[in-house]
Amino acid sequence: MKKNFTLSLLFAAALCATTACSDDENNGDNGGNGNGPGGGNVPVATMQQAQQEIDRVSKEFISKIDAEQLKPVVNLAAYCENTFFGNDGNVDVPNDVFVPDYGINGLVRMVRDAATGNFAVTASHKRIQHIYRISTIYGKWEWNETDRQWDQIEGPEKADALTYTFRHEGQTCVAKINGSGRTWKLEEKDSTGYVYNTLEVPEYITATVTEGDKELVRIVVNTTECSLDGKVLRAKTDINLANLKATGVIEDHNTEAKAHATLFSNNEQLATLSCNVNGNNLADANVISNGYFDGKNDLENGEAACNIMNSMSLNLKVDNRHAKLADAISFDGYYYYHESYRAGDDSVRIYRISSKEEARAKAVTAAQKANEYINAALYFANSSYSTPVTFSASETDHYWTEWRSEYNPQNYDKSERGEWDIEPLLNFENGTTYTFGQYFTTVRFSSLISTFNELLESIGGHN
């Protein structure tokens, strides 16, 4: 079941799989009372003025993004995903065998995410860990169009980096990854303590992607501290593409995880994403990589916010102590009902998975708990006005079909399936409420659809 705006969103930074955001200097009062993210041109005191300000900010944001410069990067990333990756891009790598698809997979996805608005990927523990795994693997690989596979053309004994060469739209493309500086040796262990892999983490990892004679992307990961035994990780990531630069910083300790990401256009700050989370095992890479991490019980509380153009900020505070919130929202809201009859049958055949009423009841309970343990609101610069965010039950999917035989009307099939979830609601001072989908419509905010929602998606951890 895919949640909307729930635990994966609220606590994603605990795994540093993605981040949420805020302006560090303005965190004290969440952007209200005139001390929020400064820079707004429109005083906000009503619902109508909030609409005007959101529209203004989104248009200004878009004006800073050079879509034409980004197109080559996005097109190349899409080509790589469609050409090289199978199984939805998920490639497992054995400990003693290097699978070439695995190496380029994470690099391309990091590039794709950054180029399409998910700059939070720069503070992604998952992506950085992937880069760690391939940074000290040397060799040259070339894409074989005939056999649709990577051919190794130079082994690790001669190569000084991990290099991929392929063709795209008549141009030779090269993706190159290498490490430098001091290294940390990490022993990856299973639950019994058996060391199944030794990983070397370089201080600096540089990855570049070129098409023809033009460098499209440059990624640098600088690790300043890394210890499995000490359960600590400090790292900074820079991604440069077109006129955009995205930076991310993560600092993980076993009981606290912090992440911060920033998007720049021609050195002008456009947006920030940051998050603090408290809990257990937050920097234990062995626990996380082996699938033993228990988000329900290991994540306790956190704060997240999203600051756009120093003009508006979406902030959240979450309390999951004693796992009450996780228990409530980690529900399966799927339901299915199928009924059929054929002439001669003794009775009607019925197959059911839950029911619509049961699924809805779970969602209603989850929404009530979310409202109890989540505090969220949209704030505006230099204004005491804010728009609270609450949660409600919502049927996110519904399908109904019915068939009856034209030759024998006794023979029929009918089925219904769907899913209930929770979704956020914006609450305005005149008593009206909107779902995010209802409020951010193409009629009301056509430009915002391609900006603010993308930022919300990046907070949601679609990595």
VOBABA-108554 format. One line per field, with one value per residue (C-alpha): residue number from 1; residue in one letter; x, y, z. Coordinates in Angstrom, 2 decimals. Layout:
% VOBABA-108554
pos c(NUM_...)
code c(a_...)
c1 c(X_...)
c2 c(Y_...)
c3 c(Z_...)
END
This chain:
% VOBABA-108554
pos c(1_2_3_4_5_6_7_8_9_10_11_12_13_14_15_16_17_18_19_20_21_22_23_24_25_26_27_28_29_30_31_32_33_34_35_36_37_38_39_40_41_42_43_44_45_46_47_48_49_50_51_52_53_54_55_56_57_58_59_60_61_62_63_64_65_66_67_68_69_70_71_72_73_74_75_76_77_78_79_80_81_82_83_84_85_86_87_88_89_90_91_92_93_94_95_96_97_98_99_100_101_102_103_104_105_106_107_108_109_110_111_112_113_114_115_116_117_118_119_120_121_122_123_124_125_126_127_128_129_130_131_132_133_134_135_136_137_138_139_140_141_142_143_144_145_146_147_148_149_150_151_152_153_154_155_156_157_158_159_160_161_162_163_164_165_166_167_168_169_170_171_172_173_174_175_176_177_178_179_180_181_182_183_184_185_186_187_188_189_190_191_192_193_194_195_196_197_198_199_200_201_202_203_204_205_206_207_208_209_210_211_212_213_214_215_216_217_218_219_220_221_222_223_224_225_226_227_228_229_230_231_232_233_234_235_236_237_238_239_240_241_242_243_244_245_246_247_248_249_250_251_252_253_254_255_256_257_258_259_260_261_262_263_264_265_266_267_268_269_270_271_272_273_274_275_276_277_278_279_280_281_282_283_284_285_286_287_288_289_290_291_292_293_294_295_296_297_298_299_300_301_302_303_304_305_306_307_308_309_310_311_312_313_314_315_316_317_318_319_320_321_322_323_324_325_326_327_328_329_330_331_332_333_334_335_336_337_338_339_340_341_342_343_344_345_346_347_348_349_350_351_352_353_354_355_356_357_358_359_360_361_362_363_364_365_366_367_368_369_370_371_372_373_374_375_376_377_378_379_380_381_382_383_384_385_386_387_388_389_390_391_392_393_394_395_396_397_398_399_400_401_402_403_404_405_406_407_408_409_410_411_412_413_414_415_416_417_418_419_420_421_422_423_424_425_426_427_428_429_430_431_432_433_434_435_436_437_438_439_440_441_442_443_444_445_446_447_448_449_450_451_452_453_454_455_456_457_458_459_460_461_462_463)
code c(m_k_k_n_f_t_l_s_l_l_f_a_a_a_l_c_a_t_t_a_c_s_d_d_e_n_n_g_d_n_g_g_n_g_n_g_p_g_g_g_n_v_p_v_a_t_m_q_q_a_q_q_e_i_d_r_v_s_k_e_f_i_s_k_i_d_a_e_q_l_k_p_v_v_n_l_a_a_y_c_e_n_t_f_f_g_n_d_g_n_v_d_v_p_n_d_v_f_v_p_d_y_g_i_n_g_l_v_r_m_v_r_d_a_a_t_g_n_f_a_v_t_a_s_h_k_r_i_q_h_i_y_r_i_s_t_i_y_g_k_w_e_w_n_e_t_d_r_q_w_d_q_i_e_g_p_e_k_a_d_a_l_t_y_t_f_r_h_e_g_q_t_c_v_a_k_i_n_g_s_g_r_t_w_k_l_e_e_k_d_s_t_g_y_v_y_n_t_l_e_v_p_e_y_i_t_a_t_v_t_e_g_d_k_e_l_v_r_i_v_v_n_t_t_e_c_s_l_d_g_k_v_l_r_a_k_t_d_i_n_l_a_n_l_k_a_t_g_v_i_e_d_h_n_t_e_a_k_a_h_a_t_l_f_s_n_n_e_q_l_a_t_l_s_c_n_v_n_g_n_n_l_a_d_a_n_v_i_s_n_g_y_f_d_g_k_n_d_l_e_n_g_e_a_a_c_n_i_m_n_s_m_s_l_n_l_k_v_d_n_r_h_a_k_l_a_d_a_i_s_f_d_g_y_y_y_y_h_e_s_y_r_a_g_d_d_s_v_r_i_y_r_i_s_s_k_e_e_a_r_a_k_a_v_t_a_a_q_k_a_n_e_y_i_n_a_a_l_y_f_a_n_s_s_y_s_t_p_v_t_f_s_a_s_e_t_d_h_y_w_t_e_w_r_s_e_y_n_p_q_n_y_d_k_s_e_r_g_e_w_d_i_e_p_l_l_n_f_e_n_g_t_t_y_t_f_g_q_y_f_t_t_v_r_f_s_s_l_i_s_t_f_n_e_l_l_e_s_i_g_g_h_n)
c1 c(0.00_1.46_0.79_0.15_2.10_2.46_5.29_7.62_7.22_7.42_10.42_12.27_15.27_15.81_17.14_18.35_16.44_15.21_14.71_12.18_13.12_13.31_15.43_17.68_17.72_13.93_13.02_12.09_8.54_7.78_7.59_4.89_4.76_6.81_9.95_9.45_11.26_11.63_11.23_7.51_6.12_2.48_1.18_-0.92_-3.93_-6.69_-7.28_-7.34_-4.00_-2.52_-3.51_-1.90_1.34_1.57_1.02_3.62_6.22_5.66_6.02_9.19_10.55_9.85_11.48_14.77_14.81_16.25_14.25_16.11_19.44_17.95_16.39_19.60_20.15_16.58_16.52_19.81_18.68_15.42_17.35_19.64_16.74_14.83_17.89_20.00_17.72_15.34_13.03_12.16_15.82_16.35_19.63_21.07_24.82_26.41_29.21_31.88_30.66_30.26_27.14_27.72_24.03_24.23_27.02_25.32_21.85_22.21_24.20_21.57_18.71_20.47_20.94_17.34_15.93_18.01_17.16_13.42_13.14_13.99_17.11_16.62_18.38_21.64_20.99_19.89_21.54_20.35_21.96_25.17_25.51_25.11_27.88_30.08_29.72_30.92_33.50_36.43_35.42_37.64_37.10_35.87_32.57_31.04_27.40_26.93_23.90_23.73_23.71_22.08_24.64_27.73_31.07_34.15_36.93_39.43_39.85_40.48_44.22_44.59_41.71_41.89_38.11_34.77_33.83_30.78_30.73_27.62_26.01_23.02_21.59_24.82_27.03_29.50_28.53_30.80_29.86_32.90_33.18_36.34_37.43_40.33_41.73_41.73_39.49_37.42_37.14_33.72_32.88_29.30_27.87_24.70_22.62_25.02_28.07_29.43_31.38_29.95_31.53_34.28_33.54_36.04_34.64_36.82_36.93_36.04_34.00_33.63_31.16_30.79_28.53_29.53_27.78_30.10_32.53_30.08_29.99_26.32_26.64_29.22_28.60_31.00_30.47_32.74_32.69_34.26_33.40_32.21_32.11_29.94_31.22_30.81_27.51_28.15_28.13_28.86_28.81_28.18_26.99_27.12_25.36_25.94_23.79_22.85_22.40_21.37_23.37_21.96_23.78_22.99_24.44_23.68_24.82_23.70_24.22_22.57_19.87_19.62_19.65_19.87_19.62_19.62_19.43_19.52_18.74_20.53_20.11_23.13_24.18_20.79_19.08_15.67_14.61_15.81_14.88_15.86_14.81_15.73_14.67_15.24_15.09_17.26_19.61_19.48_23.15_23.54_24.25_24.28_20.82_19.47_21.15_20.16_16.52_16.44_15.57_12.19_10.76_7.71_9.69_13.03_11.57_10.37_9.81_10.94_10.58_10.53_9.85_10.00_11.08_10.54_12.07_12.30_8.61_6.60_7.28_5.48_6.44_5.67_6.25_5.65_5.43_5.76_6.80_5.42_4.72_1.15_1.30_3.02_0.49_-2.36_-1.13_0.57_-2.73_-3.80_-6.75_-7.19_-10.50_-11.83_-15.17_-16.06_-19.38_-20.34_-23.02_-23.42_-26.59_-26.50_-24.38_-25.64_-25.04_-23.47_-19.67_-18.17_-14.53_-13.67_-10.59_-11.71_-14.61_-15.08_-16.55_-13.70_-11.07_-12.73_-12.92_-9.16_-8.50_-10.77_-8.92_-5.57_-6.60_-7.67_-4.29_-2.42_-4.20_-3.30_0.40_1.21_1.32_1.60_0.92_1.78_3.40_4.07_6.92_6.46_2.92_1.23_-1.20_-0.84_-2.85_-3.10_-2.81_-4.94_-5.63_-8.78_-9.77_-9.92_-10.75_-7.72_-8.72_-12.05_-13.03_-16.36_-17.25_-20.29_-20.97_-24.11_-24.41_-26.67_-27.41_-28.22_-29.01_-28.49_-24.74_-23.03_-19.86_-19.46_-16.53_-15.48_-12.06_-10.46_-8.23_-8.61_-5.77_-5.33_-4.53_-3.72_-6.26_-5.58_-7.83_-8.63_-9.94_-13.39_-14.02_-13.41_-11.08_-9.30_-7.30_-3.96_-5.36_-8.44_-6.59_-3.59_-5.65_-4.54_-7.25_-6.10_-2.34_-1.32_2.35_2.38_1.50_5.01_6.82_5.29_3.92_7.35_8.86_6.22_7.04_10.72_9.82_7.84_10.98_10.30_13.83)
c2 c(0.00_3.38_6.03_9.67_12.03_9.55_7.79_7.51_11.27_12.27_10.21_9.65_11.64_9.12_6.80_9.85_8.39_11.92_15.12_17.77_21.38_24.68_27.78_27.11_30.74_30.93_27.69_29.26_30.28_28.28_31.36_33.24_36.51_38.34_36.27_33.53_33.01_36.62_37.95_37.83_40.67_40.16_40.53_37.46_37.72_35.93_32.87_35.00_36.63_33.20_32.10_35.20_34.64_30.94_31.78_34.54_32.34_29.44_31.65_33.21_29.74_28.55_31.63_30.61_27.14_26.85_23.94_23.98_23.41_20.59_18.74_16.96_15.68_14.46_12.85_11.07_9.76_8.49_6.74_5.02_3.81_2.49_0.87_-0.53_-1.29_-4.19_-5.05_-1.41_-0.58_-2.70_-4.55_-6.56_-6.96_-10.15_-9.58_-11.26_-10.36_-6.89_-6.52_-3.60_-2.65_-2.03_0.49_2.84_2.36_4.57_7.20_7.63_7.72_10.38_12.46_11.93_12.89_16.05_17.14_16.70_18.63_16.05_17.84_16.15_13.17_14.96_14.10_10.56_7.88_5.27_6.98_7.80_4.22_3.08_5.46_4.17_0.61_1.39_4.13_1.73_-0.73_-0.06_-1.17_-0.02_-1.21_-0.61_-1.08_-3.77_-2.72_-6.08_-8.30_-5.66_-6.07_-4.46_-5.79_-5.34_-3.85_-3.20_-4.90_-3.37_-4.04_-1.39_1.01_4.02_4.47_2.83_3.94_3.28_4.14_4.08_5.91_8.25_10.13_9.77_10.99_9.03_9.22_8.45_8.00_7.90_7.34_7.32_7.88_9.75_10.91_8.93_5.87_4.25_0.46_-0.79_-4.39_-5.21_-7.88_-9.93_-10.45_-13.14_-10.92_-12.64_-10.24_-10.74_-7.72_-5.19_-1.77_1.02_4.54_7.22_10.74_12.14_10.48_12.22_11.14_12.81_12.25_13.61_13.56_14.24_16.87_18.42_17.59_17.39_16.37_16.50_14.87_15.09_13.23_14.37_12.11_13.56_10.79_7.23_4.46_1.39_0.71_4.32_4.49_7.89_9.28_12.82_13.52_16.34_15.91_18.47_17.96_20.40_20.22_22.97_26.21_24.29_23.21_20.97_20.37_18.01_17.39_14.44_13.83_10.56_9.34_6.32_8.33_11.38_11.95_15.33_16.15_19.36_20.03_23.24_24.07_26.94_28.51_30.52_30.66_32.04_29.94_28.73_26.22_24.33_20.96_19.81_17.40_16.28_12.85_11.11_7.41_4.28_2.60_5.67_5.39_1.61_0.80_-2.95_-2.85_-0.73_-2.50_-5.95_-4.99_-5.17_-1.51_-1.19_2.16_1.62_1.34_2.94_6.28_8.40_12.00_14.53_17.94_18.69_21.75_23.00_26.57_27.95_31.21_32.43_33.25_30.28_27.19_23.92_22.69_19.46_18.13_14.45_12.40_8.63_7.80_4.45_3.78_5.05_7.01_4.20_1.69_3.88_4.80_1.52_-0.01_-1.86_-0.01_-2.32_-4.12_-6.52_-8.21_-10.66_-12.40_-14.87_-17.41_-19.98_-21.89_-25.15_-23.89_-24.69_-21.15_-17.81_-17.84_-15.00_-14.05_-11.13_-9.34_-7.00_-4.72_-1.12_-0.30_-1.99_-0.26_3.12_2.60_1.94_5.14_7.20_5.92_6.62_10.19_10.80_9.58_11.58_14.73_13.89_13.23_15.43_19.21_20.75_24.10_26.27_29.54_32.78_35.24_38.31_37.24_35.88_34.11_30.37_27.57_24.51_21.06_18.26_14.74_12.95_9.53_9.32_6.61_6.81_4.03_2.50_0.08_-1.60_-4.07_-6.24_-8.83_-10.81_-13.39_-12.34_-16.02_-17.00_-14.05_-16.28_-16.29_-13.19_-11.80_-8.59_-7.23_-4.14_-3.18_-0.07_1.44_3.88_6.05_9.36_12.64_16.17_18.98_22.71_24.56_28.22_30.87_30.99_27.36_25.88_22.92_21.61_18.52_19.31_18.03_20.23_23.36_23.17_22.87_23.91_26.58_28.13_27.54_26.26_27.04_25.56_22.08_21.69_23.19_22.84_19.35_18.21_19.43_17.56_14.46_14.86_15.01_11.79_9.77_8.51_7.22)
c3 c(0.00_-0.98_1.63_0.81_3.01_5.86_7.73_4.75_4.24_7.85_8.89_5.61_6.79_9.57_6.90_4.96_2.07_1.43_3.37_4.15_4.50_6.33_6.62_9.60_10.68_10.80_12.48_15.80_15.10_11.95_9.81_11.68_13.61_11.01_11.67_9.12_5.81_4.66_1.16_0.54_-1.55_-0.62_2.94_3.69_5.96_4.03_1.90_-1.26_-0.43_0.30_-3.20_-4.69_-2.80_-3.68_-7.33_-7.25_-5.57_-7.95_-11.02_-9.67_-8.92_-12.46_-13.97_-12.34_-13.93_-17.44_-18.83_-22.14_-20.40_-18.34_-21.27_-22.39_-18.84_-18.40_-21.87_-21.25_-17.87_-19.40_-22.19_-19.68_-17.54_-20.55_-22.12_-19.29_-16.38_-15.97_-13.09_-12.50_-12.14_-9.04_-9.43_-6.54_-6.46_-5.04_-2.54_-4.68_-8.16_-9.68_-11.78_-14.18_-14.23_-10.49_-10.86_-13.29_-11.79_-8.73_-10.58_-13.27_-10.77_-8.71_-11.86_-12.96_-9.57_-9.27_-12.82_-12.26_-9.00_-6.33_-5.10_-1.72_-3.28_-2.46_1.19_0.43_2.57_0.08_-2.92_-1.09_0.11_-3.50_-4.60_-1.76_-3.03_-6.54_-5.91_-5.43_-8.17_-11.17_-14.75_-18.13_-19.55_-22.96_-23.95_-26.60_-28.66_-30.45_-27.36_-25.14_-22.39_-20.88_-22.15_-19.99_-22.10_-19.31_-15.96_-12.53_-12.73_-15.45_-14.89_-12.56_-12.26_-13.00_-16.51_-18.68_-22.38_-24.59_-27.51_-27.37_-30.33_-32.28_-29.42_-27.31_-23.65_-20.72_-17.05_-14.77_-11.01_-8.89_-5.29_-3.74_-0.40_2.81_3.15_5.87_5.93_6.93_7.72_6.85_9.12_9.30_12.44_13.69_13.39_10.28_8.05_4.58_2.89_3.48_2.07_1.49_1.66_0.04_1.44_-1.99_-4.70_-8.05_-10.73_-14.12_-17.10_-20.50_-23.86_-26.76_-25.54_-23.04_-19.34_-18.36_-14.72_-11.95_-8.56_-5.62_-2.34_0.49_3.57_6.69_9.15_8.65_11.22_11.59_15.10_16.17_14.30_12.77_9.23_8.08_4.36_1.89_-1.70_-4.53_-7.86_-10.71_-13.85_-16.29_-14.32_-11.20_-8.19_-5.47_-2.22_0.60_4.04_6.28_9.83_11.36_14.89_16.39_18.18_15.92_12.16_10.46_6.78_4.82_1.07_-0.91_-4.54_-6.28_-9.70_-10.85_-7.18_-6.08_-3.40_-4.52_-1.89_1.14_2.61_6.10_8.81_12.31_13.57_16.90_17.55_17.62_15.13_12.89_11.87_12.09_8.45_9.11_10.68_7.83_4.89_6.20_6.55_10.35_10.81_12.50_11.52_13.69_16.92_16.01_14.86_17.76_16.70_14.14_12.54_8.83_6.72_3.16_2.41_-1.10_-2.32_1.30_0.94_2.15_4.20_4.83_8.32_10.18_13.67_14.31_17.50_17.16_20.70_21.81_18.08_18.37_15.13_13.22_14.51_13.28_9.81_8.90_7.87_4.75_3.29_0.32_-0.16_-2.79_-3.37_-6.14_-6.63_-9.38_-10.25_-12.98_-13.83_-11.94_-9.06_-5.59_-4.40_-5.24_-5.11_-3.08_-2.56_-0.33_1.01_3.78_2.87_1.84_5.24_7.12_4.99_5.47_9.25_9.35_7.39_9.66_12.74_11.07_10.21_13.81_15.10_12.45_13.59_17.18_16.57_13.55_13.65_10.17_8.52_5.53_6.61_4.74_5.11_7.29_8.17_11.24_8.89_8.43_6.88_9.16_7.59_8.97_7.73_6.61_5.28_1.49_-1.03_-3.32_-5.71_-6.73_-9.48_-10.21_-12.94_-13.67_-16.39_-17.19_-19.95_-22.81_-23.47_-19.91_-17.61_-14.57_-15.27_-13.93_-12.40_-10.45_-8.52_-6.63_-5.39_-4.00_-1.38_1.49_2.75_4.54_2.84_4.00_4.08_3.97_6.43_5.77_8.13_6.53_7.46_4.00_3.57_0.50_-0.26_-1.85_-5.13_-4.90_-3.90_-6.22_-9.39_-12.84_-12.77_-9.51_-9.73_-13.14_-12.57_-9.10_-10.36_-11.78_-8.79_-5.34_-5.94_-7.16_-3.93_-1.96_-3.99_-3.12_0.57_0.07_-0.58_-4.11_-4.50)
END
